[in-house]
Amino acid sequence: MRRRIPLILFSAASAAVFGLAAVDASGGGAGATPRTALTLVAPAAPGGGWDAFAREAQQVIRDEGASSTVQVVNVPGAAGTIGLGQVAQMGDRHDIMLVTGTVMIGGVAMATSGETLEHTTPIARIADDYAVLVVPADSPYETLDDFVAAWQEDPGGTAIAGGSLGGIDHLVAGLAGAEVGIDPRDVNYIAYPGGGEVVSSMLSNSAAAGISGLNEFRDQIEVGNIRALAVSAEEPQEGLGIPTFREAGVDVAMSNWRGLVAPPDISDETRAELIAIVEEMQASDAWRATLDRNNWTDSMLVGDEFGAFLEAESTRIETIIEELGL
Amino acid sequence: MDQLTSLLGGFSVALEPINLLWLLIGAVLGTAVGVLPGLGSAMAVALLLPVTFALDPTGAFIMFASIYFGGLFGDSTAGILLNTPGNSSAIATTFEGHRMARDGRAAKALGTSAIGAFIGGTIATTAVVFLAPYLATVASLFGPAEYFALAAFAFVAISSVVAESVVRGLTALGLGLLITLVGIDQASGAQRFTMGAPALFDGISIIVVTLGLLAIGEVLYVGSRIRRERSRTGTLAIGGGSPFLRGAEWRKALPAFLRGTSFGLPFGVIPVGGSEVPTFLAYGTEKRLAQRRRDPDFGTRGAIQGVAGPEAAGNATAGTAMGALLALGLPTSATAAMMLAAFQQYGMQPGPLLFERSADLVWPLIASLFLGLVILLVLNLPFAAVWAKLLVIPRHYLYAGITVVAMLGVYAIASSTLDLWLLLAIGVIGVVMRRFEIPLAPVLIAAILGPLAETELRRALAVSEGDPSVLVGSPITVVLYAVMAAAVAISAVQHLRHARRDARQRVGAR
């Protein structure tokens, strides 16, 4: 009998993997509605920005009772386009939504092959945050004007660190360059895989300036390790103490938005139901708290309005990416 | 001594019975997912996030802390027993550990790895308690040029793995570098060897490469030779043995534990390739020392130092990585990133202001890191003997099980079928390499260090607009290159002396 113990342990272990791996095969049962079972596809690895967003949404949707079982499935890879490809091929599956955002549009534009967001059903744009341009504390640049002057003088020697290529950080750098008369191709952009690395590159003085999400920098700005020069919001941000690019005299605005899309062929009723779920989530107090905690700005836009926004945003980002020479 | 007072306060919270229960649950869960390849502790934290919302913040953090270390205790278990490391941080431990297991010393290898993980983790966590404010200074010293020097240093330091047969070693190294080239180039956005397949844009996961070469390769190789060997049933090794170290073994292992820890400590703070680099550095050092000692066990029967060093290094890295996460808000691994998100859910913002703002949460968390390490050691030592019994299973069943675990583990990473085909293809490469006696370790070393060296070199040169002098522009780089040059010179001189002595002996024998 003793000999069997390891065998049993081993089989139990295998069963556990199998159960976890089968997660995304489940939930496709007929007769269910998004109200009983809903899957959110986070097209990023655990720990990524979209994953965090998906899990926040999961939490609130479940607690508000908008849907009774909500699960998050991670399909990481290629700026979210792997997840997009999978969802775009799901036909009329009614119980699934994909987390999307600015970075995915950039990823689609750069990949030039594969699925685009046109092959999905737009559900809602939900929340925004912004990129912020920072310099190390001992940098000679006190304002955006100082930085721009030095940048125009020597674009190559003024390296800017930021997140991955084609993401919002890169796009903001390119747009700002174009706006102050620097060919976007001359922008010396150093890509890092995530905001954390950009922060450490600022602390180690590796680049002249850095661009990343405000959340990544917030504490370091507060203790004075790095200095914020401008934020990429459209409207002035009260209480933040950082001017927008526009206020500082450079006409650039771009938001890092997050939203949800569904498979392409779902029925109008299903779409209305999904939109209703998202609206219930967004209207809740718990979601207010979530927005506050993550420093996200509410930017709710549903259905066809969101569809129109997606189209305009795709065109805009494709143009920038082309100008950047990617 | 403020830290001591605060830490004792933290212990008083963490030692409440209910918190100890969370700690125990977390430790078991963490170990379980650590054992399974493909399921890292990042995934465990992600899956448990919703569960922990029901807990108060302290309880949740305590559970996260034990999952975090549990994963690191667990990942070497499967590596040692089945040659299927649960995570890339366990690759270096697997080399000698699996050799020990085949020699019938599986329990001893598992015990050594548990003790190593405990020692490394404990020293590192102690360092975090007292040095947290200074971690920021270390992190700020490292820019692209320093990272590149570090990667080059690591290459040289572990080149002894390659040195047995230069041609075969370089072949393996080249193969590893080739595999890492696949994917979208981070610096320019160009696609390399992706054949337009989006599933390859992010490159081939190191887990796929490891499991393909070590696990599937071994299974296929054994399968291909099954008729040539006399015993067709039989087991991989005789299990059993004691997991506890005896006096002589302690004397061998303890210095290796300490050497490993000292490699691991600084690496947790700098976000460079996680814990793989220090584990390989520790492995390389132990191998070099074994050669100097003329230890016949290393690389054949398996030497205890080869398990002790890398395992301590891995957990020491994890310990200081937790410090970097808390004191700097820098997530230096996927698990750390996940935990950062979890901390934020509870309104605790890791970063330079954390210790002032959320002292009531931080100190119980740090205290529970210590308690987690103790519980994990207590759990893992007696279990080592049970685990080792796994090897009593007849070989054909065991190998079928390994194949299933490897395939499921790889599928669990990204639910991608392409990964399964890659796993098989790399498994076949593994068979060919075994057939022609090409070492496997350099492939994995190159796959980990190659991309690091490349990205950092290009970043450094991009910032300096192509001026190579930036590479030796700081004291750290100069010191690293100087040590490297000295090491190369010393080993060249030794080589020559050995060659001359051998030649003389041959002349004398005539």
Boltz contact constraints between the chains, C-beta under 6 A:
constraints:
  - contact:
      token1: [A, 6]
      token2: [B, 389]
      max_distance: 6.0
  - contact:
      token1: [A, 6]
      token2: [B, 390]
      max_distance: 6.0
  - contact:
      token1: [A, 10]
      token2: [B, 401]
      max_distance: 6.0
  - contact:
      token1: [A, 14]
      token2: [B, 404]
      max_distance: 6.0
  - contact:
      token1: [A, 14]
      token2: [B, 405]
      max_distance: 6.0
  - contact:
      token1: [A, 17]
      token2: [B, 36]
      max_distance: 6.0
  - contact:
      token1: [A, 17]
      token2: [B, 408]
      max_distance: 6.0
  - contact:
      token1: [A, 17]
      token2: [B, 412]
      max_distance: 6.0
  - contact:
      token1: [A, 18]
      token2: [B, 408]
      max_distance: 6.0
  - contact:
      token1: [A, 20]
      token2: [B, 412]
      max_distance: 6.0
  - contact:
      token1: [A, 21]
      token2: [B, 408]
      max_distance: 6.0
  - contact:
      token1: [A, 21]
      token2: [B, 411]
      max_distance: 6.0
  - contact:
      token1: [A, 21]
      token2: [B, 412]
      max_distance: 6.0
  - contact:
      token1: [A, 24]
      token2: [B, 415]
      max_distance: 6.0
  - contact:
      token1: [A, 46]
      token2: [B, 42]
      max_distance: 6.0
  - contact:
      token1: [A, 46]
      token2: [B, 43]
      max_distance: 6.0
  - contact:
      token1: [A, 46]
      token2: [B, 46]
      max_distance: 6.0
  - contact:
      token1: [A, 46]
      token2: [B, 338]
      max_distance: 6.0
  - contact:
      token1: [A, 47]
      token2: [B, 42]
      max_distance: 6.0
  - contact:
      token1: [A, 47]
      token2: [B, 334]
      max_distance: 6.0
  - contact:
      token1: [A, 47]
      token2: [B, 337]
      max_distance: 6.0
  - contact:
      token1: [A, 47]
      token2: [B, 338]
      max_distance: 6.0
  - contact:
      token1: [A, 52]
      token2: [B, 341]
      max_distance: 6.0
  - contact:
      token1: [A, 55]
      token2: [B, 49]
      max_distance: 6.0
  - contact:
      token1: [A, 76]
      token2: [B, 414]
      max_distance: 6.0
  - contact:
      token1: [A, 77]
      token2: [B, 202]
      max_distance: 6.0
  - contact:
      token1: [A, 78]
      token2: [B, 198]
      max_distance: 6.0
  - contact:
      token1: [A, 78]
      token2: [B, 201]
      max_distance: 6.0
  - contact:
      token1: [A, 78]
      token2: [B, 202]
      max_distance: 6.0
  - contact:
      token1: [A, 81]
      token2: [B, 198]
      max_distance: 6.0
  - contact:
      token1: [A, 82]
      token2: [B, 198]
      max_distance: 6.0
  - contact:
      token1: [A, 113]
      token2: [B, 196]
      max_distance: 6.0
  - contact:
      token1: [A, 114]
      token2: [B, 198]
      max_distance: 6.0
  - contact:
      token1: [A, 156]
      token2: [B, 465]
      max_distance: 6.0
  - contact:
      token1: [A, 159]
      token2: [B, 463]
      max_distance: 6.0
  - contact:
      token1: [A, 165]
      token2: [B, 189]
      max_distance: 6.0
  - contact:
      token1: [A, 190]
      token2: [B, 459]
      max_distance: 6.0
  - contact:
      token1: [A, 190]
      token2: [B, 462]
      max_distance: 6.0
  - contact:
      token1: [A, 191]
      token2: [B, 186]
      max_distance: 6.0
  - contact:
      token1: [A, 196]
      token2: [B, 330]
      max_distance: 6.0
  - contact:
      token1: [A, 196]
      token2: [B, 331]
      max_distance: 6.0
  - contact:
      token1: [A, 197]
      token2: [B, 271]
      max_distance: 6.0
  - contact:
      token1: [A, 200]
      token2: [B, 139]
      max_distance: 6.0
  - contact:
      token1: [A, 200]
      token2: [B, 271]
      max_distance: 6.0
  - contact:
      token1: [A, 200]
      token2: [B, 330]
      max_distance: 6.0
  - contact:
      token1: [A, 203]
      token2: [B, 140]
      max_distance: 6.0
  - contact:
      token1: [A, 204]
      token2: [B, 140]
      max_distance: 6.0
  - contact:
      token1: [A, 204]
      token2: [B, 142]
      max_distance: 6.0
  - contact:
      token1: [A, 204]
      token2: [B, 143]
      max_distance: 6.0
  - contact:
      token1: [A, 206]
      token2: [B, 143]
      max_distance: 6.0
  - contact:
      token1: [A, 206]
      token2: [B, 144]
      max_distance: 6.0
  - contact:
      token1: [A, 207]
      token2: [B, 463]
      max_distance: 6.0
  - contact:
      token1: [A, 219]
      token2: [B, 329]
      max_distance: 6.0
  - contact:
      token1: [A, 219]
      token2: [B, 351]
      max_distance: 6.0
  - contact:
      token1: [A, 219]
      token2: [B, 352]
      max_distance: 6.0
  - contact:
      token1: [A, 219]
      token2: [B, 353]
      max_distance: 6.0
  - contact:
      token1: [A, 223]
      token2: [B, 352]
      max_distance: 6.0
  - contact:
      token1: [A, 326]
      token2: [B, 189]
      max_distance: 6.0
